[in-house]
Amino acid sequence: MLSFHRLLRYHLTRHFSQLFFNTLNPKMAEMSGIQILDNATIHDLLINLSNNETIEFRQVIERTLEEFSVGGERQYQPTPTVTNRPNGQNTLFRPFTSDSNIGAKITVEPAPGLDGKKDPLHGVIVLCDGKGNPKGLLSSEEVTGYRTSMNVMVPFSWRRHVENIVIFGSGMQALWHTRLILMLRGSEVRTITYASPNRHQVELLIATVSAENSARWKLQCRFEFIDNTTSDFEENLGHRLSDVNCIFCTTPSKRPLFLASHLPDKGARQPLICAIGSWQPDMIELDPSVLRLAVAPGAGYNPITREEKGVIFVDDREFALQSSGELVQSHTDAADVIELGQIIALRCGKISSDSMTHSRAQKIDNFISEGLVVYKSIGVSLTDLTLSDAILKAVRQRQQKL
């Protein structure tokens, strides 16, 4: 693995040198077929996608998760590598491959300044074609924010009721969660409530999505805020979660954001709960009691084993069991964890189609659309590749129309 990453760095250095030269010579970049997209260009594309185009991007994620889980792509994905320097700079190298594309994402957590503060994460995604010829260089912030948020839009698209939504957090992920909710199902949503300690950041978020909504979607959705630093926070949160349809957690928290007792009673309509913020064993957004409730006998239906009990959805089962604070701290049994790609393949008849009776299909549909569903997303690096490639194609199509 060490030699692989040395080789990767060698080729990236060569490509970066050529790409830098091409930025000084736009005609050369165009002739070489290399597309260079900064965050502003990527944002402009993604925020202006139509509903149908957004669904197509979601389907890119769905196909990728399916290929990863049941299509054999997992075995061809190299292991990510992290370097931690003494000055506090941390760098993640995440390579990925497919038959037609090869690439890597480099994410840098900068060293702290003299005041102890760190700049935001920055990075780049490099794509080559199947022969190793460089085809794209993309700033990674908007891609990562969009890709991660789009992952949870997959189970979100299965839900029957999405009227009341609570989002924990107020950063980039909360922003893109909101945008995609509005793009995909905004006409059905009545309220989106943000739970955060940062009032100023929430106000900026609400101002941003309100302006975007007025300019693009023109939906009748209310944006609200509950401050988790106030003495009445638990009371306000309990009230909001008593009839919630979807909960999205987008924070790098090291303690649970809410308790199972906050959720609707067992006989009431149950929510979809998605958590994307924690990615280390000591990080946790969901209380272990929530996970135990989700997998209890009678809590749902296991689409794979057909047991009358709930399951927890993940994108990468092995990695989630090792690295997700929720699964580690709740001692979740591996048998109670199913990959989202498996469900996608099952629903479209690519696995177990010979035994998919109407009764079984109905049980699966009832569970994923109205049951207590918990989805813990760790992230699959292959989605960086497929989504980046889709972005390159979409930008090229728009340029050809000009």
PyMOL commands that set and color helices and strands:
alter all, ss='L'
color gray80, all
select helices_A, chain A and resi 2-24+26-32+39-47+51-70+73-76+140-158+172-188+199-217+233-241+260-262+288-294+317-323+325-329+334-336+340-347+353-355+358-370+382-401
alter helices_A, ss='H'
color red, helices_A
select strands_A, chain A and resi 35-37+81-84+90-97+101-109+122-129+134-139+164-168+191-196+222-227+246-249+254-258+272-275+284-286+312-314+337-339+373-376
alter strands_A, ss='S'
color yellow, strands_A
deselect
rebuild
show_as cartoon
